[in-house]
Amino acid sequence: MPCRPTFRLVSSALVALTISTMLPIGPVLAQGGGAAPLIAPEIAFRQAVAEAAAGDEAVAAFYRDTNYAPIWTGAGDAARRSALLGALSRAGDHGLPVARYDAQALTAALRGAKSERDRGQVEVAMMLAFLDYARDVQTGVLVPKKIDAGMVREIAVRDRRGQIDAFLRADPADFLRALPPHAPEYAQLMREKIRLEQLVAAGGWGEGVPNQPLEPGATGPAVVALRDRLVAMGYLRPTPSAEYDAAMERAVREFQLSHGLPTDGVAGEATIAELNVSAELRLRSVIVAMERVRWMGDIDRSGRYIWVNLPDFSARIIDHGREVFVTRSVVGKNVADQRTPEFSDQMEFMVINPSWNVPRSITTKEYLPLLKSNPNAAGHLKIVDSAGRVVSRGSIDFSRYTAANFPFSMRQPPSDGNALGKVKFMFPNQYNIYLHDTPQKALFQQDVRAYSHGCIRLGEPFDFAYALLSVQSADPEGEFESHLKTGVESVIKLERPVPVHLVYFTAYPGSKGQMTYRRDVYGRDGRIFEALEEAGVALSTVQG
């Protein structure tokens, strides 16, 4: 959608001044009985509205249906004008492309309108600005799947005509205040955005820390640089000490905790790399996070749900705003066809002692080449035909087949070494993604845990199962173990399906409200910010 002329945002005082100087509504129907002919100024207003609205069917239909009555520029429309211009003047606080619905330009157009034709054009300009702003602040500026194929989250975009009708039924200011996401995280992110903008404008966090490992007890210029950086970032109180003392060690641990790093109190390579990320880059992460929250604005998170934040490598169960369980996770590799997608669904059941039905892509890309070289390769897997029957490897000439025509599938029966471990948690979806156990326990000791083919592996899957069953079983552990000890594949249905959200936040408020940051492991946030910039979101270029 074309952007409107760019001006600096209008101040609240200017908004108030503008309201008192609007053009009055133009002449209407002539007096007398019946349908009197329209006089020339009214015709000019109608024609201008029809022409300006012609490119937007919802807007054009609205004005046709309401006989071209104004809702923004009439004498009785001051409350709507004031509410809209006030909201647009604050659009920058939301990290939105302010030039798309420029309050300053609209104010100038309102004050400069000299004719009914001018007023008709401003009428439609305000309507389009309202609809653009309402869409952007409510459900996001971007369409996720157009930015990255792994961001498959569906956005519930509001109907444009329905948006207009709802606005007209409501108090204008109340309606506009209610548009942004109600999630408390959104307000926290907005506050962090404003704080970081002020910080960046003041020069950021100052000089970075030299890239050399620093441990408690160390002294010297690098320790002083570390001290100054921690003080500037708010993790350490100002101190004259030039030694890596106990206070600095505590500050480093706190920094590490809020950035998803091992909390060893040592400023190693990874910790220094995160310390040296500029305030401007953190600001970008916050703006992207606000857009991501807007994408989820219609999702009810007031009850019990599962929250898997991919860059955090964690899976959590949240119950009415309280975290009741958390475990480490392993997510998809940073490879084109193995990155874990982002979407929401409903977890319906768990499978205990699962078989692993090897995905077609893994069968043909990884195992078929091995079988061509050695038919007995991957002996822990069964070869299965289209009827579900196990086929002897000796009866198959694997050299005859390619990835396109291989007619068999592969399956691993329940076992201690099963790739899915002892349990998997199912929310059936078209991407074949689920949560599961794994025999590869050592992976959970890694800092960056992107190793899977796309599914999410859990560090403590049994405890996760107990937590899920605790709301429907008097003895969740006993119920789970009774299935497990049979060694036979079985299913426990969740009596009440649990929403599961696979999300990707590199900036997000922690459980106590403090901001936490993570690395952009898939590069998705970088692509989102580039797209936001193309849409008109701008940052001032200052040192960080």
Order of alpha helices (4+ residues) and beta strands (2+ residues): alpha-alpha-alpha-alpha-alpha-alpha-alpha-alpha-alpha-alpha-alpha-alpha-alpha-alpha-beta-beta-beta-beta-beta-alpha-beta-beta-beta-beta-beta-beta-alpha-alpha-beta-beta-beta-alpha
